[in-house]
Amino acid sequence: MCIFFRFLDEFLEGKPSSCYCKVEQEKGAEILEIDEESELSETIHGRKNVFREMGFLRIPRMWKNDEKFCAGKRNRWSDCGCESCVSWMINGSNLKLHVVVKEPEKARLEHYSEEKAVENVIFIHGFLSSSSFWTETVFPNLSEHIKQNYRLFAIDLLGFGKSPKPRDCMYTLRDHQQMIETSVIDQFQLNSFHVVAHSMGCVIAVALAAKYSESVKSITLVAPPYFSSSREDASLAALRQLAARRIWPPLLFGSALMSWYEHLGRCVCFLFCRNHKTWEQILKLLTRRRDLPFKVIDFTRHTHHSAWHTMHNIICGGAKLLDKYLDSLTSSGVKIHVVQGNKDQVVPLECSYNMKMKAPYAELSIIPNADHNTKELILYSDLFDHSFGIPFFGQFLSCIMDFLQTSEGQLYVGVAIGLVAVGAAAYFLFSSKKPKVCLDPENFKEFKLVKKTQLSHNVAKFRFELPTPTSVLGLPIGQHISCRGKDSQAEEVIKPYTPTTLDSDVGYFELVIKMYPQGRMSHHFREMRVGDYLSVKGPKGRFKYQTGQVRAFGMLAGGSGITPMFQVARAILENPIDKTKVHLIYANVTFEDILLKEELDSLATNYPGQFKIYYVLNQPPEVWNGGVGFVSKEMVQAHCPAPASDIRILRCGPPPMNKAMAAHLEALGYTSEMQFQF
């Protein structure tokens, strides 16, 4: 591997010089005054090329002197000059992006009223794609609410699809951002809007949202290529992960060639992109299709110049700016929702996990059995419902990438693999790693306390650090861990606790502990200071849960017994494909004793149709609209699902409460199979 790529470096490309040194020499110190978003990525090199020295590249330059070549035909010898590719030159529309706008239907109705302003949503596609990524999958299948109340904008980014592809542009982050401002925000006078972006488009979306943080209501990032900018060589580090220099498998080999060697990549564009009409006709004949899927069409709708510079300046160059943008969004309170498929082989899962670590208030949804851009990832309408806080996309048709599941689709796959093998700069494959699981069921392991937050006079939240930022605790839903400490007599004590975090919370886990005056383990936690270590082993417990296992859960919790209930409820509600309903009755002595109230109320607000909570206090305040006294049989009957084979009642509280609840449930007709006690 090393010998092969060294040969390419030394013979074909020579040693890379500084980034576009010729431009620097011409502009002198002026280039130093350009803002960060207009800077060129250090991953772009002006190389001393052997082919150029031997004169092989003089012939294409001779073609440039031909007026027929320059005037409205194509940018360079490797680019296509067909009408669809140069229409932006002919029509003189080089100052605006191609934008597909879907106006709200109520604007066309007679009874339409301007009293309520429409919501705006900007959709940004990923690398080697176009607005078709959204218009062919989302727009045709909108819910009635969206059709009447939302205005949607799907754009072709600069250099892609039907948008301009100027040769004198470096396709920097600033270039892309300004074109969106001119073509959408200013053109349509948007005062507020949501942003939805996929893959590379997430970098542009975050930059745009950071600039318009007062106007952006939410930002949904699907498979964001996030690389921390804490390192000085963040751009180069991103490139090394995006295009690992390997000769096997073929896809990685093609990715490396296209990403590291500009001139080889241009030759591949000459073979395929310049002749895309021919290839499309061949594919139509082979598959007997009148029309090709939009993904096949989008694959060649760019110039090498636009693709090369966008890839390096946005994905690689943007790596050093993303942390700054995320800090700005977090401080402005912009709602961030990160979505990724758990089988994504283009963008590693670590990217989404790391973004969650950088922006703790961002919501992270990992979609099972979904990869980078297949239908399984796009079809989860609940993700957009939750991001925008209103009913959004209903059920999308499974048209996006459906052709992959047909016999004809398999032929496309074969052809695509062949193309990517010689140069798939489109989807930079990574070595995806599974998060490291930290728990050991047999041996205690120590975890460092990094934060202790006092929630009340006798309740505190403890955050413990895992070995790496991408590590997960490895605790199944509803199970607990054993914690070891010393009591006031310095004697060893072991007690079970349930973390309030899930494995989607990477790099740490949290315990909410109520410390009793005479509690032996309470003494240990009371004395813990930041920097101390806690001995933990697990997982422990009999509870096992699978998505869709039951139609509904009833939960009866008392005091600190809320922790396993909270963990189960959160796991269900944050899974977009889990429609299980949760009904919780939570009993305490006083209002101050209610644990995790803010978090529970947030779940009730965010999932009103799926999560219901009923508080019961033995000593309520003067103004109180919840239950009073002990949890009664009537309360259970009113606030829990009725006995049925597809429901389950969970119990966790002090022993007297558990005993009383068992009696209530039996009297109400709940069988033992319908009950579980933690």
Secondary structure, 3 states (H helix, E strand, C coil): CHHHHHHHHHHHHCCECCCCHHHHHHHHHHHHHCCHHHCCCCCCCCECCHHHHCCCCHHHHHHHCCHHHHCCCCCCCCCCCCHHHHHHHHCCCCCCCCEEEECCHHHHCCCCCCCCCCEEEEEECCCCCCCHHHHCCCHHHCCHHHHHHEEEEEECCCCECCCCCCCCCCCCHHHHHHHHHHHHHCCCCCCCEEEEEECCHHHHHHHHHHHCCCCEEEEEEECCCCCCCCCCCHHHHHHHHHCCCCCCCHHHHHHHHHHHCHHHHHHHHHHCCCCHHHHHHHHHHHHCCCCCCHHHHHCCCECHHHHHHHHHHHHHHHHHCHHHHHHHHHHHCCEEEEEEECCCCCCCHHHHHHHHHHCCCCEEEEECCCCCCCHHHHCCHHHHHHHHCCCCCCCCCCCCCHHHHCHHHHHHHHHHHHHHHHHCCCCCCCCCCCCCECCCCCCCEEEEEEEEEECCCCEEEEEEECCCCCCECCCCCCCEEEEEEECCCCCEEEEEECCCCCCCCCCEEEEEEECCCCCHHHHHHHHCCCCCEEEEEEEECCCCCCCCCCCEEEEEEEHHHHHHHHHHHHHHHCCCCCCCEEEEEEEECCHHHCCCHHHHHHHHHHCCCCEEEEEEECCCCCCCCCEECCCCHHHHHHHCCCCCCCEEEEEECCHHHHHHHHHHHHHCCCCHHHEEEC
